[in-house]
């Protein structure tokens, strides 16, 4: 079953950005992930204002693949840099309909 990472990221410093995307892209692919959206072109149409510079959606083949990516020793320093250099929220969502 597919899982989806849904992120809202607003950099608070640009220090990490240049060194982040190349390695992150390769590691997402290594773990079977596929970017569905990485964009600053988004609008909030419902709910309390929750601004973010970027919205990112990644499709994973399984929960295990997503967790393996997050725990990959090659990704951990980039995750730490992003975490310290941004306001980030990451949700892992199972691709199913509990309300069907």
Beta strands, then each sheet from edge to edge (+ up, - down):
strand 1: 3-11
strand 2: 34-39
strand 3: 54-60
strand 4: 86-94
sheet 1: 2+ 3- 1+ 4-
end
